[in-house]
Amino acid sequence: MVDFNVTIGVTDDMVGSSINILEGIMDPLGHVPDLFAWYRGETSKSTDTHKQNVSPVSTESILQTIQRDHRSLYEDLIEYVKYKQQVTDFAVAFQRLQLKAMYKLSAP
């Protein structure tokens, strides 16, 4: 990520930092602010409504059930996702640095 200077977009924070970074890269002069405002849910011009992915069963409850009823599977699951989590944590931290640098560069 660092060596190739990639632009980081984190889907968990798409409405916040990711959209701001994309806007800074794709529309630095502010020619289409409504486009990015729409993705942030800041405009009422759209007939579509943004909805969160709401499930009747939470991830937390599924993990609690697996941890309680299938301890070995839970341990394997945690081992499997820990590296993905480390990459995600790094990407989020890197994204925050990119956003901070973008704001600093665009400040008058």
C-alpha positions as CSV (number, residue, x, y, z in Angstrom):
1,M,0.0,0.0,0.0
2,V,2.8,2.4,0.9
3,D,5.2,1.4,-1.8
4,F,2.7,1.9,-4.6
5,N,1.0,4.9,-3.2
6,V,-2.5,3.4,-3.6
7,T,-5.6,5.3,-2.8
8,I,-7.3,3.6,0.2
9,G,-11.0,3.2,0.3
10,V,-12.5,1.4,3.2
11,T,-16.1,0.3,2.7
12,D,-16.8,0.5,6.4
13,D,-16.2,4.2,6.2
14,M,-17.4,4.9,2.7
15,V,-19.7,7.7,3.7
16,G,-17.0,9.4,5.6
17,S,-13.3,9.3,4.7
18,S,-13.5,7.2,1.5
19,I,-15.9,9.5,-0.3
20,N,-13.9,12.5,0.8
21,I,-10.7,11.0,-0.6
22,L,-12.4,10.0,-3.8
23,E,-13.8,13.5,-4.1
24,G,-10.4,15.1,-3.5
25,I,-8.9,12.9,-6.3
26,M,-11.7,12.9,-8.8
27,D,-13.1,16.4,-8.4
28,P,-10.5,18.6,-6.7
29,L,-12.0,21.8,-8.1
30,G,-15.5,21.0,-6.9
31,H,-17.2,20.9,-10.3
32,V,-19.7,18.1,-9.2
33,P,-20.2,18.5,-5.4
34,D,-23.7,17.2,-5.6
35,L,-22.5,13.8,-6.8
36,F,-20.4,13.3,-3.7
37,A,-23.0,14.9,-1.4
38,W,-25.5,12.3,-2.8
39,Y,-23.2,9.4,-1.8
40,R,-22.8,10.9,1.7
41,G,-26.6,11.1,1.9
42,E,-26.5,14.9,2.2
43,T,-29.0,15.7,-0.5
44,S,-32.7,15.3,-0.8
45,K,-32.7,15.5,-4.6
46,S,-32.4,11.8,-5.1
47,T,-35.5,9.7,-5.2
48,D,-33.5,6.7,-3.9
49,T,-32.9,6.3,-0.3
50,H,-29.7,5.0,1.2
51,K,-30.3,2.1,3.5
52,Q,-28.0,0.3,5.8
53,N,-27.6,-3.4,5.4
54,V,-29.8,-4.4,8.3
55,S,-30.0,-8.1,9.0
56,P,-32.4,-9.7,11.5
57,V,-29.4,-11.5,13.0
58,S,-26.4,-9.6,14.1
59,T,-22.8,-10.6,13.5
60,E,-22.2,-10.4,17.2
61,S,-24.9,-12.9,18.0
62,I,-23.6,-15.3,15.4
63,L,-20.1,-15.1,16.8
64,Q,-21.4,-15.6,20.4
65,T,-23.3,-18.7,19.3
66,I,-20.2,-20.1,17.5
67,Q,-18.0,-19.3,20.5
68,R,-20.4,-20.9,22.9
69,D,-21.4,-24.0,20.9
70,H,-18.4,-24.6,18.6
71,R,-15.3,-23.5,20.5
72,S,-12.8,-25.2,18.1
73,L,-14.5,-23.6,15.1
74,Y,-14.5,-20.2,16.8
75,E,-10.7,-20.5,17.5
76,D,-10.1,-21.4,13.9
77,L,-12.2,-18.5,12.7
78,I,-10.4,-16.0,14.9
79,E,-7.0,-17.3,13.7
80,Y,-8.2,-17.1,10.1
81,V,-9.5,-13.5,10.3
82,K,-6.8,-12.0,12.4
83,Y,-4.5,-11.3,9.4
84,K,-7.4,-9.8,7.5
85,Q,-8.1,-7.6,10.5
86,Q,-4.5,-6.5,10.6
87,V,-4.6,-5.5,7.0
88,T,-7.9,-3.7,7.5
89,D,-6.6,-1.9,10.5
90,F,-3.5,-0.8,8.6
91,A,-5.6,0.3,5.6
92,V,-7.9,2.4,7.9
93,A,-4.9,4.0,9.6
94,F,-3.3,4.7,6.1
95,Q,-6.6,6.1,4.8
96,R,-6.7,8.5,7.8
97,L,-3.2,9.7,6.9
98,Q,-4.1,10.2,3.3
99,L,-7.2,12.2,4.2
100,K,-5.2,14.3,6.6
101,A,-2.6,15.0,3.9
102,M,-5.2,15.8,1.3
103,Y,-6.8,18.3,3.6
104,K,-3.5,19.8,4.5
105,L,-2.5,20.1,0.8
106,S,-5.9,21.7,-0.2
107,A,-5.9,24.2,2.7
108,P,-5.3,27.8,1.5
